[in-house]
Amino acid sequence: SQNEQKLLGRAGDSDDSFIRRQRRKTGVYSEWILFPHTVQALIWARTRRELHGQFGDDARLLLNDAGRPYDEPTKSGNANQQIANRFADLIRRVQADGHPGLPRRSFKMVRKTAATMIREIADGEIQGVFTSHGQPVSSDELADVYAVRPFGKLFTALKQLEMRLVPVFE
């Protein structure tokens, strides 16, 4: 709506899609505008997930071929490495498909790289909102008490990042 656009400080587009969540680690509410490629991937994932049944608001979206969540702890209680392993597989496949110079990075570097790119485009406050940190303005503990997080600025930065990544998606 126009009121929401005014509050966010950003004109929206009717084609914009968003995702919202509360980060498990910090309980911080966040939202992001999605790239069209991400929307396509989420539609694919949801269609695949619905085949497994028991799909609802609290269900995990991504399941492995056995129907188990990728982030489910192992039988011995350790952190599951399925996502990290699939990411490493992807890097190896891209290297084998003619891009041997693609550097090997761990999956956790994706989040760090994205945060760095957002910080380059915007600033540290917007990077903190992007990463759902508990206190995006380190010098002001009460910032979240008195003001809404600047999601409009984050959405603008994400649109700029999307344009910067066009060669990757091509």
C-alpha positions in Angstrom: 0.0 0.0 0.0 1.0 3.6 -0.3 1.1 4.0 3.5 3.6 1.0 3.7 5.7 2.5 0.9 5.8 5.8 2.7 6.7 4.1 6.0 9.5 2.1 4.4 10.8 5.1 2.4 10.7 3.1 -0.8 8.3 2.8 -3.7 7.4 -0.8 -4.2 6.6 -2.7 -7.4 3.6 -4.9 -7.7 5.9 -7.7 -8.8 8.0 -7.5 -5.6 8.0 -10.6 -3.4 9.2 -10.7 0.3 10.1 -13.2 2.9 9.8 -12.7 6.6 11.1 -14.6 9.6 12.2 -14.5 13.2 15.8 -15.6 13.5 16.0 -18.7 15.8 19.4 -17.6 17.2 18.4 -14.1 18.3 14.6 -13.9 18.0 15.0 -10.8 15.8 12.3 -10.2 13.2 13.5 -9.6 9.7 12.2 -9.3 6.2 13.8 -9.2 2.8 12.8 -8.4 -0.8 13.5 -11.4 -3.0 15.3 -11.7 -6.3 13.1 -13.2 -9.0 15.5 -16.2 -9.2 14.9 -16.8 -5.5 11.1 -16.7 -6.0 11.5 -19.3 -8.7 13.6 -21.5 -6.4 11.1 -21.2 -3.6 8.2 -22.2 -5.8 10.2 -25.2 -6.9 11.1 -26.1 -3.3 7.5 -25.7 -2.1 6.2 -27.9 -4.9 8.8 -30.5 -4.0 8.1 -30.2 -0.3 4.3 -30.6 -0.7 5.0 -34.1 -2.1 6.3 -35.2 1.3 3.0 -34.2 3.1 2.6 -32.7 6.5 3.3 -29.3 5.1 2.1 -26.3 7.1 3.3 -23.0 8.6 5.8 -24.7 10.9 7.1 -27.3 8.5 10.7 -27.2 7.2 10.7 -26.2 3.5 13.8 -28.2 2.4 14.0 -31.9 2.9 16.5 -34.4 1.7 15.5 -37.4 -0.5 14.6 -39.4 2.7 12.1 -36.7 3.7 14.3 -35.4 6.6 15.1 -31.7 7.2 18.6 -30.7 6.1 19.3 -29.0 9.4 18.1 -31.9 11.6 20.9 -32.9 14.1 22.6 -36.2 13.5 21.7 -39.3 15.6 24.7 -38.4 17.8 23.4 -34.8 18.3 26.0 -33.1 16.1 25.2 -30.3 13.6 24.1 -31.7 10.3 26.5 -31.2 7.4 24.1 -31.9 4.5 23.8 -28.3 3.4 27.5 -27.7 3.6 28.2 -30.9 1.7 25.7 -30.1 -1.1 27.2 -26.7 -1.5 30.7 -28.3 -1.8 29.2 -30.6 -4.4 27.9 -27.6 -6.3 31.3 -25.9 -6.3 32.9 -29.1 -7.6 30.3 -29.4 -10.3 30.7 -25.8 -11.5 34.5 -26.2 -11.5 34.2 -29.4 -13.6 31.7 -27.8 -16.0 34.4 -25.4 -17.3 35.1 -23.0 -14.4 38.1 -24.5 -12.7 39.1 -21.1 -11.3 36.0 -20.8 -9.1 37.4 -20.6 -5.6 36.3 -23.2 -3.0 34.5 -21.5 -0.2 32.6 -23.0 2.7 28.8 -22.6 2.8 29.1 -20.2 5.8 31.1 -17.8 3.5 27.9 -17.2 1.4 26.3 -15.4 4.3 29.5 -13.5 5.1 30.0 -12.5 1.5 26.4 -11.3 1.1 26.8 -9.2 4.3 30.0 -7.7 3.0 28.4 -6.9 -0.3 25.4 -5.2 1.4 27.8 -3.2 3.6 29.6 -2.0 0.5 26.4 -0.9 -1.1 24.8 0.6 2.0 26.4 0.8 5.5 26.9 -1.1 8.7 23.4 -0.5 10.0 21.8 -1.9 6.9 24.2 -4.8 7.0 23.1 -5.5 10.6 19.5 -5.5 9.5 20.3 -7.8 6.6 22.0 -10.3 8.9 19.2 -10.1 11.5 21.7 -9.1 14.2 20.2 -8.4 17.6 21.5 -4.8 17.7 22.1 -3.3 14.2 23.1 0.1 15.7 25.9 -0.9 18.1 26.0 2.6 19.7 22.3 2.7 20.5 20.8 -0.2 22.6 17.3 1.4 22.4 17.1 2.0 18.6 14.7 -0.9 18.1 12.5 0.2 21.0 11.8 3.7 19.5 12.0 3.1 15.8 11.2 0.5 13.1 14.2 -1.1 11.5 15.0 0.5 8.2 13.7 -2.3 6.0 13.0 0.2 3.1 16.8 1.0 3.0 17.6 -2.7 3.1 15.2 -3.4 0.2 16.8 -0.6 -1.9 20.3 -2.1 -1.1 19.0 -5.6 -2.1 17.8 -4.2 -5.4 21.2 -2.7 -6.0 22.8 -6.0 -5.1 20.6 -7.8 -7.5 21.8 -5.5 -10.4 25.4 -6.1 -9.3 24.8 -9.9 -9.5 23.2 -9.9 -13.0 26.3 -11.5 -14.6 26.2 -14.4 -12.0 22.5 -15.1 -12.8 23.1 -14.9 -16.6 
